[in-house]
Amino acid sequence: MKNAGITLAVLTLSLAACGSKANMPTTEQVAKAYETHLNANLIAQLGQRMEVRGWDDFTVDCTSSGPERVTCVTGGTLDLVGFQGGVQLKPEPVPVPAEFDITFAKQNDTWVPISAQKK
């Protein structure tokens, strides 16, 4: 009986380590993936792009969504700067509500964004 209890405790700790938030993408990684998604989906005009300048009010809740996959539900706001033809459109970043949740896949021990879903 004592061995069964020890085995159960070890198994529980192992499962907890696998699901640890420490093994998930960071808020900065999610913010940069968000920026990449925005830039990949902007209207095709020469020189148009967005840049994330701040994510202090950006919230991220990542959970496993399959083997080696994580979906991060976003909330709050990101501070964005828009550029047109290499010129910054506004002098200060603009807070924009998070509109996309990002899915990552683990590749070579790195989280790589693979898709974004509009809320």
Backbone bond lengths (Angstrom), bond angles and torsions (degrees), N, CA, C in turn:
res aa  C-N    CA-C-N  psi(-1)  N-CA   C-N-CA  omega(-1)  CA-C   N-CA-C  phi
1 M - - - 1.449 - - 1.530 110.44 -
2 K 1.331 116.74 -40.49 1.451 120.89 -179.95 1.533 110.13 -63.79
3 N 1.345 117.68 -41.09 1.467 121.41 179.10 1.526 111.34 -64.01
4 A 1.315 117.15 -37.49 1.462 120.80 178.53 1.530 110.10 -64.18
5 G 1.309 117.11 -39.25 1.469 121.67 178.64 1.518 111.34 -65.78
6 I 1.329 117.11 -40.47 1.462 121.43 178.12 1.526 110.06 -66.21
7 T 1.334 116.62 -43.69 1.459 120.98 179.17 1.522 110.47 -61.20
8 L 1.315 117.47 -43.23 1.463 122.00 179.07 1.535 110.48 -63.27
9 A 1.318 117.61 -40.91 1.464 121.17 179.56 1.527 110.83 -64.88
10 V 1.326 117.57 -42.69 1.466 121.55 178.96 1.532 110.03 -64.64
11 L 1.326 117.52 -42.74 1.454 122.15 179.23 1.526 110.70 -62.82
12 T 1.309 116.96 -42.60 1.458 121.70 179.43 1.530 110.76 -62.94
13 L 1.331 117.18 -44.01 1.460 120.76 178.09 1.524 111.18 -64.36
14 S 1.319 117.65 -38.75 1.469 121.37 178.90 1.511 110.88 -63.93
15 L 1.326 117.73 -44.56 1.455 121.49 179.54 1.524 110.77 -66.08
16 A 1.303 116.90 -38.25 1.465 120.67 178.93 1.521 110.32 -64.42
17 A 1.323 117.40 -38.98 1.464 120.95 178.98 1.525 110.58 -66.33
18 C 1.329 117.80 -37.37 1.462 121.30 -179.86 1.518 111.10 -66.11
19 G 1.310 117.31 -34.39 1.448 121.03 -177.62 1.516 113.01 -95.28
20 S 1.297 117.82 12.25 1.451 122.49 -175.64 1.527 111.96 -64.82
21 K 1.323 115.92 140.12 1.462 121.27 176.92 1.528 110.58 -65.83
22 A 1.325 117.40 -19.78 1.459 120.46 177.65 1.524 111.11 -65.75
23 N 1.324 117.11 -22.79 1.458 121.71 179.76 1.520 112.42 -92.36
24 M 1.313 117.87 10.98 1.457 123.14 -177.42 1.531 109.39 -103.85
25 P 1.345 117.32 164.82 1.469 119.97 174.75 1.525 110.93 -60.85
26 T 1.323 116.30 147.50 1.458 121.19 177.84 1.529 109.85 -79.82
27 T 1.312 116.17 166.31 1.463 120.84 177.06 1.532 109.98 -59.62
28 E 1.324 117.03 -39.77 1.465 120.02 178.52 1.531 111.39 -63.79
29 Q 1.337 117.37 -41.88 1.459 120.32 177.78 1.530 111.18 -61.02
30 V 1.321 116.58 -41.49 1.471 120.37 179.75 1.529 109.48 -67.12
31 A 1.338 117.75 -41.68 1.468 121.23 178.89 1.531 110.64 -61.29
32 K 1.321 117.51 -43.07 1.469 120.90 179.63 1.536 111.05 -68.69
33 A 1.337 117.72 -35.34 1.466 121.02 175.90 1.527 109.64 -65.59
34 Y 1.333 116.18 -37.65 1.468 122.09 176.68 1.533 109.35 -61.05
35 E 1.333 116.40 -45.93 1.465 121.73 178.11 1.535 110.57 -59.56
36 T 1.318 117.39 -45.01 1.462 122.04 178.82 1.518 110.76 -60.32
37 H 1.336 116.03 -42.98 1.467 120.12 179.13 1.532 110.65 -63.16
38 L 1.322 117.35 -45.46 1.465 120.46 179.16 1.524 110.80 -58.36
39 N 1.318 116.81 -46.47 1.458 120.67 -177.42 1.525 112.38 -68.12
40 A 1.313 117.93 -32.70 1.463 121.24 179.24 1.525 111.55 -72.71
41 N 1.337 116.61 -19.91 1.460 119.84 -174.75 1.527 114.43 -116.84
42 L 1.334 117.29 13.25 1.467 120.03 175.78 1.521 109.90 -72.35
43 I 1.322 115.04 157.82 1.466 120.07 175.37 1.527 107.01 -57.57
44 A 1.305 116.71 135.30 1.464 121.97 -175.05 1.526 111.31 -70.33
45 Q 1.329 116.07 83.23 1.459 121.72 174.75 1.520 107.15 -123.00
46 L 1.288 115.92 141.27 1.454 121.20 -178.02 1.524 111.02 -58.50
47 G 1.312 116.29 124.57 1.447 121.48 173.66 1.513 116.62 81.42
48 Q 1.320 119.13 5.71 1.463 120.68 -178.96 1.524 109.51 -87.75
49 R 1.344 116.66 128.89 1.463 119.86 177.53 1.523 110.28 -159.71
50 M 1.337 115.27 165.79 1.467 122.74 178.10 1.526 107.87 -121.09
51 E 1.316 115.24 151.59 1.457 120.49 176.92 1.523 108.96 -135.70
52 V 1.332 116.87 132.07 1.462 121.63 176.18 1.526 107.51 -82.61
53 R 1.325 115.96 123.91 1.459 120.71 -179.56 1.530 112.61 -109.41
54 G 1.335 116.70 -14.90 1.454 118.69 -179.29 1.506 111.40 -161.33
55 W 1.324 115.01 147.41 1.462 119.86 -179.74 1.524 111.19 -141.06
56 D 1.341 116.17 28.19 1.470 120.10 179.89 1.525 112.03 -63.09
57 D 1.335 118.06 -33.57 1.464 122.02 -179.10 1.526 112.34 -101.52
58 F 1.323 116.81 16.70 1.462 124.34 -178.52 1.516 108.01 -96.59
59 T 1.334 117.06 128.08 1.463 120.24 178.98 1.523 109.41 -111.68
60 V 1.317 114.67 146.19 1.465 121.61 -177.35 1.520 108.32 -138.16
61 D 1.329 116.29 130.55 1.462 121.93 175.13 1.525 107.13 -128.13
62 C 1.324 116.31 103.16 1.466 121.87 -176.42 1.527 110.73 -98.58
63 T 1.335 115.64 135.56 1.460 121.78 175.98 1.521 108.85 -137.56
64 S 1.311 114.78 152.27 1.456 120.72 178.33 1.522 109.50 -63.77
65 S 1.342 116.06 134.13 1.459 120.28 179.51 1.524 111.14 -125.71
66 G 1.310 116.27 18.52 1.455 121.85 178.83 1.514 109.21 153.09
67 P 1.327 116.08 178.50 1.468 118.38 179.08 1.535 110.45 -64.00
68 E 1.317 115.42 122.27 1.460 121.94 178.91 1.536 112.39 60.12
69 R 1.338 116.79 27.85 1.469 121.58 177.67 1.519 109.85 -130.94
70 V 1.322 114.39 146.84 1.455 121.84 -179.78 1.521 108.04 -139.70
71 T 1.331 116.49 135.45 1.456 120.79 173.23 1.526 107.95 -110.46
72 C 1.331 115.16 129.02 1.458 121.08 -178.91 1.528 109.03 -109.71
73 V 1.329 115.14 114.53 1.459 121.81 176.68 1.526 106.49 -84.28
74 T 1.333 115.51 127.16 1.457 120.21 -175.80 1.526 110.99 -105.32
75 G 1.308 114.61 158.49 1.457 121.49 176.99 1.515 109.33 -156.34
76 G 1.307 116.13 178.54 1.464 120.04 179.83 1.511 111.54 74.43
77 T 1.334 115.18 -148.62 1.464 120.22 -176.99 1.523 111.50 -132.54
78 L 1.329 114.20 155.54 1.463 123.62 171.52 1.518 107.61 -115.23
79 D 1.317 116.93 144.35 1.460 120.98 175.24 1.525 107.71 -91.71
80 L 1.347 116.31 114.05 1.456 122.11 -176.03 1.518 112.06 -113.43
81 V 1.327 114.47 149.22 1.456 122.53 172.93 1.514 106.50 -124.05
82 G 1.332 116.16 131.96 1.450 120.87 177.93 1.516 111.23 -100.07
83 F 1.328 115.23 145.86 1.462 121.62 177.78 1.521 108.86 -127.44
84 Q 1.314 115.97 142.48 1.465 122.51 175.28 1.526 106.33 -133.35
85 G 1.313 116.94 118.52 1.461 120.61 -179.28 1.514 112.69 60.17
86 G 1.329 116.99 31.36 1.456 121.58 179.20 1.517 114.72 82.77
87 V 1.335 117.74 1.02 1.467 122.11 -179.23 1.519 108.84 -105.53
88 Q 1.347 115.05 130.14 1.463 120.44 177.93 1.521 108.71 -69.03
89 L 1.351 116.66 128.42 1.459 121.27 -173.19 1.525 113.96 -75.55
90 K 1.326 118.59 -36.47 1.466 122.14 179.08 1.527 107.63 -128.02
91 P 1.337 117.03 149.54 1.465 118.72 -176.92 1.533 113.81 -68.95
92 E 1.314 117.45 -28.69 1.466 121.61 -178.52 1.519 110.83 -119.26
93 P 1.334 117.49 151.40 1.475 119.82 175.16 1.530 110.80 -61.75
94 V 1.333 115.01 150.50 1.461 121.55 -179.78 1.530 108.30 -110.31
95 P 1.348 118.65 128.12 1.466 119.72 176.38 1.529 110.19 -71.60
96 V 1.320 116.12 126.58 1.460 122.31 -177.74 1.526 108.36 -125.21
97 P 1.344 118.14 131.68 1.470 120.03 179.22 1.531 111.35 -63.01
98 A 1.320 115.79 143.48 1.470 121.26 177.14 1.522 109.12 -67.65
99 E 1.328 116.79 127.16 1.463 121.41 -177.68 1.516 113.30 -117.18
100 F 1.329 117.85 -6.92 1.459 120.98 -175.65 1.518 111.18 -129.34
101 D 1.329 116.11 142.22 1.453 122.97 169.41 1.526 106.35 -100.06
102 I 1.319 116.94 141.46 1.459 121.86 -172.65 1.529 110.49 -112.89
103 T 1.336 116.36 135.51 1.463 122.35 175.21 1.526 108.63 -107.79
104 F 1.326 114.72 134.20 1.463 122.26 -179.80 1.524 109.98 -117.03
105 A 1.331 116.04 153.46 1.463 122.89 171.57 1.524 107.50 -123.09
106 K 1.317 116.23 144.73 1.460 121.00 178.85 1.523 108.34 -84.71
107 Q 1.329 116.94 120.51 1.456 122.75 178.31 1.519 108.15 -133.94
108 N 1.326 116.00 120.45 1.473 121.29 -179.07 1.527 111.72 53.37
109 D 1.330 116.86 46.24 1.465 124.50 179.32 1.523 113.99 61.47
110 T 1.333 117.22 23.25 1.458 122.44 178.24 1.515 108.91 -129.45
111 W 1.345 116.77 141.21 1.459 120.85 175.93 1.523 108.94 -81.77
112 V 1.336 116.19 123.55 1.460 122.90 -178.79 1.532 108.12 -118.18
113 P 1.352 117.83 126.19 1.470 118.60 178.76 1.528 110.39 -67.87
114 I 1.340 115.95 133.43 1.471 119.37 -178.49 1.519 113.15 -118.71
115 S 1.341 116.98 -20.73 1.467 118.48 178.02 1.529 110.31 -162.39
116 A 1.332 113.63 162.62 1.460 121.07 175.47 1.515 107.87 -135.04
117 Q 1.312 115.59 139.98 1.467 121.59 -178.43 1.530 108.36 -120.49
118 K 1.332 116.56 123.59 1.458 120.31 177.29 1.523 109.34 -68.42
119 K 1.307 116.28 139.81 1.466 121.55 -179.25 1.508 110.59 -71.04
